[in-house]
Amino acid sequence: MFNATEFLGSSIGSSGITWYDVLLLVAILALFTLIAQLITNRLRKSLEDKLPKNDLGILLKIIYFGIIGLGLVIGLPNIDLSGILLAGGIAGIVIGFASQSVVSNFISGLFLIVERPIKIGDNISVGDVIGSVEDIRILSTIVRTYDGIYVRLPNEQVFTSNITNYVANAARRFGYVVGIRYEDDADKAVSIIKKVIWEHPFALKNPGPSVFVDELGDNGVNIIIKIWAPSRVWWSVKTEMLWKIKVALEAEGIEIPFPQRTVWFPDGIRMQAGPSDEDSS
C-alpha cells in the first residue's frame, strides 16, 4: 500500500533532498508568483495615470521579480543544495556556456533600465530596425516598425549598438528644398512660405523656422526651408506642411520649374524640308 508520509520523507537519489522539500519549494514559488501578479495588477491600475508608462513598467517588473526572489529565499533554505551542486558540476559548466547569451542579455537589460537611453514610446533606430519601442523586457526589447511589424531585439544587441533616439529631445527639425522659376519673385515666395509655417499650430516659434534662397540652380532658384516641430508629431507636420506650401505657392502663380535646355545652332545651318513635306507641296 502506498504510504504518502514515507514517500514525502524519502530522499531523491543521494542528494539528501526529500520530495517534501521539492513540493514545498514549488508550492512557495507558486504562492509568491500569484501574490506578485495580484500586487502588480493592482499597482498598475492605481498608478497608470500617475506615472509615465516606461517608469511604471520598470517599477512593476522590479516588484514582480523581487517578490518571486523573496519566495526563493524562503523556500531554498529547506533544501540542501550541496549534493546537487556536486553531482551537477559538469552539467553546470555546460549550461553556463550555453546560457552566456541569456546572462549577457539580462545584464544588458538591467543597464538599459538604469541608464535609460530609450524608453517605451520612443522612436528609435538600432541597426536596420527603425520604429517605436513597445516594451523593454528583462532579456529583450520589442520594437514596432512603421510597417506595423513587431521586432524582438536582444538587449545585448540594443545596449552595444549605436542607438538613434528621435524623440529624446522635445523638438526635432526637418527641412525641404523647394525650387521656383527664375521669372518668379523669390522674396514673395519666401514670404508666402513663412506665412504658411507661422499659421501651422505645431510649427514651433522658438526655435523658429528658417527660409532663405540657397542656390541659383540650372533650372530654377532653390529655397531652403527648415522647420522645428514637437518630436512626437514631427512626421505628420513634415508631410502636411510640404503640401500646404505647394498649394500656397501655386495659388500665387509661383510654380516649380521643370528642367530646361537652350540649344544654340551655329550660323549657316538652315532647316530643310523632308521628303514627306516636299511630296505634300
LINVENBEL-V551126 format. One line per field, one symbol per residue. ss: DSSP state (H for helix, E for strand, - for the rest). psi: psi as a letter, one per 40 degrees, with the letter a starting at -180 (. if undefined). burial: 1 if it has 16 or more other C-alpha atoms within 10 Angstrom, else 0. A space follows every 50 residues. Layout:
# LINVENBEL-V551126
ss->???
psi->???
burial->???
This chain:
# LINVENBEL-V551126
ss->---HHHHHH-E------EHHHHHHHHHHHHHHHHHHHHHHHHHHHHH--- --HHHHHHHHHHHHHHHHHHHHHHHH-----HHHHHH-HHHHHHHHHH-H HHHHHHHHHHHHHHH-------EEEE--EEEEEEEE---EEEEEE----E EEEEHHHHHH--EEE-----EEEEEEEEEE-----HHHHHHHHHHHHHH- --E------EEEEEEE----EEEEEEEEEE---HHHHHHHHHHHHHHHHH H-----------------------HHHHHH-
psi->ihhdddddeiihbeeehiddddddddddddddddddddddddddddeded iidddddddddddddddddddddddddehheddddddfdddddddddded dddddddddddddddfdiiheihihhbehhahhdihadeihhhhieeehh hhhidddddeihhhheedidiiiiiihhiiideihdddddddddddddeh dehidhiiihhihdigadeahhhhhhhhihddeddddddddddddddddd deehihiihihhhhhiiehihhiidddddd.
burial->00000000000000111111110110011001100110010001000000 00110111010011001100110010001000000000000000000000 01011111110110000111111111000111111111111111100000 10111111100000111000111000011110010100110011011000 00110000101110000011111110111111010011001100100110 0001111000000000000000000000000
